[in-house]
């Protein structure tokens, strides 16, 4: 989950009141935009859709269930029910879902969850039909024994290269406290990284490591690592038109940040944690080639946990096309900015109602953008 280390589910309502994240119960139109309510769910954390499927969106519930919304109606039977395997609460749970680019043929999809041992797992499943997963199809890829309950990452996304990218938090606790000098700067561990893998079995392993990954063959480094120096990359996304990468990395005590790279330019990038929190020095330690964020938000201004979103490519949102839409758990505003290498422009709150517990965004097969409240509602961003 995106929540900072001191936040737990039982304290969420109190936190939101203190942060002034006043909400909306449904649609609200202003300046040509509105939030259309898709439905209400049990602690939703993500929305996505199978490639080229214009009829369905799938809603991920933190407790371990994936729901199908088909033709605007939520089906009673889940697409997948993992509650027997998932440990949920605070920042743990079923956190991510991604469909293989060839899903229509292969039926392969991937989930990221915290299991009953507290391990972070990435698991492949297959679909039995358009509305149901196949029973008994699970195949484990990644199994990480996480030292803490927070900073789990959880995002899964296939990039423009057809490979699977996985966001992993720094292992939790304060100040990246695990490892010799924290995990974020340590290329020998997977924590605090975005990984890039071929999820198909290879060479006796459950997944392949692309030879083009930046640290393949480097002594003491894990070949799966694509980018590093991240605290909790809760939500990242690829621009469906350009392949550019935007990462919402949740901060610690002071700064929330969005990192950005043109297509392929995040390969081997160091985003600075723990020596840097945004552009604020956190530890007097080296961070070779540190890439600063393009957006940073201060906790002193009501922000607490960045929620990364998407670059809008929905043809129905002409005024927003090309803008990156994102938010924050406490601030509650749906925001937009134009991202470029090294900077962002026209960063502003959109004229739609605030969203209580703004936990995630999503995108369907048509490029329409969804806004997810962990309190239950899921909305679609639409023209007014």
N, C-alpha and C positions, 0 to 999 in steps of 0.2 A: 504494500500500500504506500501511498505517498506521504503518510503522516510522519512528522518528525519523531525522534526517539522518545520524547516524553508523552506522546499522544497514544492513547489506547481507545478502543471502541467505546468503553463506558464513559469516557470523558468527552466524547466528540460533541454532544449537544451543548455542553457548557462552553467548550472552546468556541463554537460557532457564534453563540450569543456574545461572548466577550469580544470576538473579532468583528461583530457587526455584520455578519453575512446574512442579512435579511433576504428572504427568498420569495419565490413565486410559485404558486400552485399550478401554473399551467402556462398557456400561451400569453404572450405580451408583445405588442407590436409597437415599434418606434423607429423612425428614420429608415423605414424600408426593410426591417428585419424583425423576425419573431422566433420564439421557441415553440415548436409544435410537440405536444406531449405524445410520446410513442407508447408509454405504459409505465407501470410501477412494478418494481422488482424487489427481491430480498437482497439488500446490500450489493447493488451492481457495481462492477469495477471496470467494465470494458464492453465495447460494442465493435463488431466486425461483421464481415460477410464473405461467403465463398466467392472466388473470382467468377465474374460474368453472371452471377445469380442476382437478377434484379428484383426478385420476389421476396428474398429473405434477408433479415439481419439476425445475428445471434448475440445474445446478451449474456455476459459472464457474471455470475453471482459469486461473491467472495466465499460463501459457504461450501461451494463445490459443484454447483449446477450450471449448465449452459442451457438457456432457453431459446426457442425459435420464435421469431415474430415473422409470420408469413402473410403477405398481403395486408399488413396492418393489424393482424390479430395474433395474440400470444397463444401458442399451442399449449395445451395442458401437459402433454408428455414431454419431458426434457429431451434435448438432443443428446446430452450426456450427463450422468449423475455420478459424481466422484466423492460424495460426502463420506463414504466409508473409508476413503484414503486420505482425505484432506484435513489438516489441522487449520482451523480458521479462528480469527480474532486478532485485534490490534492490526498489525501489518502483515499477518500471515493469511493464507487462504489460497483459493484458486485465483490466479492473478493475470494470466495471459492466455491468448489463443491465436493461432495463425494457421491459415490454410495453405497447402502447397500450391505453387503456381499451376501445376498439372492436376489439381484436385478433381476436376471433372472426370479424368481418366483413372488416376491412382487412388482417389478417395482418402489420401493421407492428410491428416491435420495434426497439430501439435499443441500441447497445453503445458503451462508452467504453474506449478503449485507447491505449497509447503505440505510435506507428508506428516504422518502421525509422529515421526521421530524428530520433527523440526528440520528435516533436510529439504533443500531446494531441488526440485526435480523438473526436468523437461522430458515429456513422454509423448511418443507417437501413438495415434489411434487411427482407425479407418472408419469410414462411414458405411453403414448398411443401406441407407437410403438418403434422400435429400433432407429428411427430418429426424433421422436417428443414427447414432453411432453404432458400430458393430460391437457386440458384446465379446469380451475376451481378445480384443485386438491390440491391447496395450503393449508397447515396446519401449523400454527405458533407454534414454540417451544420456542424460546428465543427472548425477546424483551428488549433491554437495552438502556436506555436514556443516551447517551454518552455526557459528559460535554464539549468535545472539538472535533474538526474535524479530529485530527490526532491520531496515535497509536490505530488503530482499530483492530489489529490482522487480522483475516480473514481466517485462515487455518481451514479446516475440514478434518478429516481423521478417517477411521475406523481402530482400532488397532487390533492386533492379537487375542484379546479376543472378537472381534465382536462388541465392544462398540464404540460409536462416541466420538471422542476427538475434542475439540473446542479451538482455540487460541484466547484470548481476550487481547488487549492492556491495558495499565495502566490508560486509561481515557484521556490521552493527556496533552498538555501543557508541560512546562519545569519542571524538577526535581520532577516528580510525585506529582504535587502540590495539588491534590484533596484529601479530606478526612482528618482525624485527623493527620495521619503521612504518608500520601501517601496511595495509593491503593495496591501496589505490596506486602507489608508485612501484609496487613489487610485481615485476613481470613473471615471477615464478608461481603466482597464484591467480585464480580466476576471479576472485572477489574484486569489486571496484572497476569492472570492465564492461565493454561491449564485446561479445564473442561473435565470431563468424564461422559457421560450420556448414558442411554438406550433410544434411540429416540422414542420408542413406548410409547403410552399413558399408564399411570399407576396411580392408586389411585386417579382419578379425575384430575391429572396433565397432561400436554401435553407430558411429558417425565418421565422416571424413573431415580432414583438415585441409582446406585449400592451399595449394603450394604458393599461391599469391598472397597469403596472409603475411603481415609485416614482420612477424617475429619467428617464422618458421626457420628452423636450423640454428637459431641463436642459443648459445649455451645458457642454461638456467632460465629460459623463457618458455612460456606455454604457447604452442603454435596456434591455439584457438583464438588468441587475443587479437582483436581488430583495433580497438581504441581503449585508452586507460586513463587513470587519474580522475575517476568518477566516484561520487559518494553514494548516490542512490538514483540511478537513471530510470526512474519509475515509468516514464513514458517517453519514447522516442518515435520518430516516424520518418518515412521517405516521401518526398514529394512525388506523387504519381506521374507528374509531367516531366520532371527534370532529373529525378533520382537524388536530389540534394537531401542531406540528413540534418534533422533538428532534434536536439536532445534536451529534455527538461530534467535537470539534475537538482534533486532536493538538497537544500543547504542545511547548515547546522544551527548556529545561534544568531546569525546576522543577515546572510545573503542567500537569495534564491537565484538560480541562473538558467538561461537557455544558451546552449552551445549550438553552433551551426557550421556546416561544411558543404561545399559544392560536391557534386557526385564524385565519389572515390577519394576525396581529399581528407576524409577522416581516417584514412588508413594509417595506422601508427601514431595517431594524434594523442597528445598528453593534455588532458583538460585540467590538470593542476592540483586536484585534491590529493593529500591533505595539506601540502604547503600553502595552497591558495583556497579561499572560499570566495568565489567570484573574483573580484580584483582586490580583495582584502587579504593581506598576509595572515595566515593562520599559524604556520610554523616556519621557523627559519631553517628551512631545508631545501635542497635542490629539487627542481621539477623541470628536467631538461625539455626545452622546446615548448614550454607551457603555452597553450592556446587560450586566451581569455574569452569570456562569454560575450555574446552579442546583445543579450538582455540580462540585466540583474535587477532584482527587487529587494528592498530592504524590509526587514522585520519591523523596524520602527515605524513603517508606513502601513502596517496592517497585513503584510504578507507573511506566510509561514511555511508553505509547502507547495512548490511549483507543480503545475499539472500541464505537462507538455501536450501539444495538440497536433494539428495538421495544416499544411498549406492548402487552401481552398481551391479546388478545381471543379466545383459544382457549377455547371452552366447557368443554373437558376439563381446564382448569387453573384451577378455580374459586378456589383460594387465591391465585392470582397475577393474576387478571383485573383490568385497570386499572393494573397495575404496569409500570414501564419496566424492561426487562431489558437489561443492557449488560455490558461487561467491559474488560479491559486485556491487551495482548499479554504483558507480563511477569508481572503478578499472577496471571493464569490463572483466577481465580474467575469464575463466572457470578454477576452481582450483580443486585439489583432495588431499585427505589426508586419512590415515588409522587411524580410531578412536579406542580407547580402554578406559577402565574405568580410568578416571583421566588424560588422555594425548592423544596426537595425534602425528603421525609420518609421514614422507615423505610428508609434506605439500608443494605443488608446483603448479605452473601455468601449465596448459596443453598446448601442442603445437597446438592450434587451434586459429583462429582469435579472437580478442576481440569482445565483444558483446555490442553494444550501449544500454544503459538503461536496464541492465541485471536485470530484475524484478522478475523472478521466474524460477523454474524448474518444470518438470512434469515427470510422469512415466505411461506407458501404460500397458495393460493387460499382455504383454509379458516381461515386465521388461525393456523395452527400455526407455532411458532417453531423455528428451526434455529440450531445453534451450529457454527461453522466453524473448524477448525484448519488453518492453512496447512501443517502437517506432513503432512496427508493426510485424517484422518477428518472426516466430517460427522455431526453428531448432531441428533436431534429432541428437544426438551424435552417430557417427557411426565409424566403422573401416575404415582405409584409403585404 
